[in-house]
Amino acid sequence: MREIIAIRGATICEANTRDAVLRATEELLTALLDANRLKDKDLVSIVFTGTPDITAAFPALAARTMGLSDVPLLCAQELAVEGAPKLCVRVLVYAESCLSRQEVKHLYLHGAQVLRSELALKGAHRSRLSIAIDGPAGAGKSTVARSLAEALNMRYLDTGAMYRALTWQALKHSVDLQDDRALTALLEELRFTLEDASRLTLNGEPLGEEIRSQRVNQAVSRVAQWSSVRKLMVAKQQEIAEFGGIVMEGRDIGTEVLPDAPIKVFLVADHAERARRRQLEMQSQGHVAPLTDIAEQIKERDNKDSTRMASPLRKAADAVTIDCTLLSPEEVVQTIMNLVAVETHAGI
């Protein structure tokens, strides 16, 4: 299945001259595309940044000289950061590919290295950036959060997957979904970890499509309604997020799980568009359902999420609302990255 992936790369230019900047950037772009087996038609957009000492040419010009005439480009100058390499060009390529996120090859040429300083906050908060993304079902939280984490080289956690995993275990072991004490006791026995490539595991085993089954879909909201379950689940999620460097999405991240996150986003979208997106998601997982049925299920889920007693779905007071009805996932990601840039600039 093809999906949007984010590929990072960086290189060091020989000199602050037009030819050197364009030559280094073209070499990096060519290497990234070759390493990830990408063609021009696969490219969605490219973001270029250069350190402040590069004034000779816009790195994005290299893409045009390579013949990438139809790819949207963005070029910006990085903030001056102590310890950053000199004459460094960075590239973030968004492309449609069948590669898994584990297979993507990020390249750093001529001594360039991964640099996280542009995300660092001042003082004790350095390298502890957390991003909270909330919103109703079908608003695009998972797609955006995954892509954002990939673009920023951060961990990603789908908190809904943890409730799904608990629901799957409850169904598997015939635990009464109306017995909050039994569900909480079951949850106490479950050990969640976030491993490399943001892979969520349960008791040491990777979670798969079993948590996305229709049976789980129909039961997860009943499990997630209990205050004792949510209290313990929030504690487990906060433990995973303890060291920062994470993008978390769900329905109570900004209000309960990460109330102190410096960046909080609340995604919304038109009800009909959310139903359409959910239908496409279900089809990709091999499930077929009429659009009218899906729209009704989303309406019912919205009502349950917003009216439950424990941690109802609501926007945090300091969250930024993004209506993504008419926006592509890439545009939403870029909007949030702009928020990151503003927050970073305020903290440096």
Buried (B, 14 or more C-beta within 10 A) or exposed (E): EEBBBBBBBBBBBEEBEEEBBBBBBBBBBEBBBEBBEBEEEBBBBBBBBBBEBBEBBBBBBBBEEBEBEEBEBEBBBBBEBEEBBEBBBBBBBBBBBEBEBEEBBBBBBBEBEEBBBBBBBEEEBBEBBBBBBBBBBBBBBBBBBBBBBBBBBBBBBBBBBBBBBBBBBBBEEEBEBEEBEBBBEBBEEBEBEBEEEBEBBBEEEEBEEEBBBEEBBEBBBBBBBBEBBBEBBBEBBBEBBEEBBBBBBBBBBBBBBBBEBBBBBBBBBBBEBBBBBBBEBBEEEEBEBEEEEBBEBBBEBBEBBEEBEBBBBBBBEEBBEBEBEEBBBBEBBBBBBEBBBEBBEEBB
